Amino acid sequence: MLCNKAYELVSYMKLRRKILEPVLFGNVWVYGPMDMNEARWGKMVFLANGRTFGYGHPNEYGWDFSNDVFRLLRKDREPTSIYDEAFTEYGRLLLKGRPLDNPDFFYCLRQVDYADD
């Protein structure tokens, strides 16, 4: 399911670190804009050392939490986007976020199986 369609079909929750941490590691996440019907930028895995794997863009080099806000980071550890809303979709998480340089635009990170497209 694509990000914008999933957004309409899921239940909302405020993203909290305790919700995300148990599923963050060892899962694949599809990354892309919330408002596009087909395009996906790619898949990534979040590593326990604060790095990302599988998606090669400087703005998504790493990750961390600031209070309960999940953030994607550049290599210099400066945040580039924040994720503070979560939705459930058939038992999986979909995170809604926005880039810090364009707060009117939305990204999504959707938890998927390795076999999913």
C-alpha positions as CSV (number, residue, x, y, z in Angstrom):
1,M,0.0,0.0,0.0
2,L,1.3,3.4,-0.8
3,C,1.9,6.0,1.8
4,N,-0.9,8.4,1.0
5,K,-3.5,5.6,0.8
6,A,-2.3,4.0,4.0
7,Y,-2.6,7.4,5.7
8,E,-6.3,7.3,5.1
9,L,-6.9,3.8,6.3
10,V,-5.0,3.6,9.6
11,S,-5.5,4.5,13.2
12,Y,-3.5,7.5,14.5
13,M,-1.3,7.7,17.5
14,K,1.2,10.3,18.7
15,L,4.7,8.8,18.1
16,R,6.5,7.9,21.2
17,R,10.0,6.4,21.5
18,K,8.6,3.4,23.4
19,I,6.3,2.7,20.5
20,L,9.0,2.9,17.8
21,E,12.0,1.4,19.5
22,P,10.8,-2.3,19.6
23,V,10.2,-2.3,15.8
24,L,12.8,0.1,14.6
25,F,15.7,-2.4,14.3
26,G,15.6,-5.5,12.1
27,N,12.8,-4.1,9.9
28,V,12.9,-2.6,6.5
29,W,11.3,0.8,6.0
30,V,10.1,2.3,2.7
31,Y,10.8,6.0,2.4
32,G,9.1,8.5,0.3
33,P,6.8,11.5,0.1
34,M,3.3,11.3,1.5
35,D,1.7,13.0,-1.5
36,M,3.0,10.8,-4.4
37,N,0.9,7.9,-5.7
38,E,3.6,5.7,-7.0
39,A,7.1,7.0,-6.5
40,R,9.2,5.7,-3.7
41,W,12.7,6.9,-3.0
42,G,13.9,3.6,-1.6
43,K,14.2,1.3,1.4
44,M,16.3,1.6,4.5
45,V,17.2,-0.2,7.6
46,F,18.0,1.6,10.9
47,L,21.1,0.3,12.7
48,A,21.5,0.3,16.4
49,N,24.6,2.5,16.1
50,G,22.5,5.4,14.8
51,R,23.3,4.9,11.1
52,T,20.9,4.1,8.2
53,F,21.6,1.4,5.7
54,G,20.4,0.8,2.2
55,Y,19.4,4.4,1.2
56,G,22.3,6.5,0.1
57,H,21.4,10.1,0.5
58,P,23.4,12.6,2.7
59,N,20.2,13.8,4.4
60,E,19.3,10.3,5.7
61,Y,22.8,9.3,6.9
62,G,21.7,8.6,10.5
63,W,18.9,8.8,13.0
64,D,18.3,9.6,16.6
65,F,15.6,10.6,19.1
66,S,15.2,14.1,20.6
67,N,12.8,13.6,23.5
68,D,10.1,11.5,21.8
69,V,10.7,12.9,18.3
70,F,12.4,10.5,15.8
71,R,14.8,12.4,13.5
72,L,16.8,11.6,10.4
73,L,20.2,13.2,10.3
74,R,23.0,14.3,8.1
75,K,26.5,12.9,8.6
76,D,27.3,15.9,10.8
77,R,24.4,14.8,13.1
78,E,22.3,17.8,12.2
79,P,18.6,16.8,11.8
80,T,17.0,17.1,8.3
81,S,13.5,15.7,9.0
82,I,11.4,14.9,12.0
83,Y,8.7,12.2,12.6
84,D,6.2,12.8,15.4
85,E,3.1,11.0,14.2
86,A,2.5,7.3,13.7
87,F,-0.2,5.2,12.3
88,T,-0.9,1.5,12.3
89,E,-1.5,-0.3,9.1
90,Y,-2.3,-4.0,9.4
91,G,-0.1,-4.4,12.4
92,R,2.8,-2.3,11.0
93,L,3.8,1.3,11.6
94,L,3.7,4.2,9.2
95,L,5.5,7.3,10.4
96,K,4.6,10.7,9.1
97,G,7.3,13.3,9.1
98,R,8.4,16.5,7.5
99,P,11.7,18.1,6.3
100,L,12.9,20.9,8.5
101,D,13.6,23.1,5.4
102,N,10.0,22.6,4.0
103,P,7.5,22.0,6.8
104,D,4.5,22.0,4.4
105,F,5.8,18.9,2.7
106,F,5.4,15.4,4.3
107,Y,7.4,12.2,4.2
108,C,6.5,8.8,5.3
109,L,8.5,5.8,6.6
110,R,6.4,2.6,6.2
111,Q,7.5,-0.6,7.9
112,V,7.5,-3.5,5.3
113,D,8.5,-7.1,5.0
114,Y,11.7,-7.9,3.1
115,A,9.6,-9.4,0.3
116,D,7.3,-6.4,-0.1
117,D,7.8,-4.1,-3.0
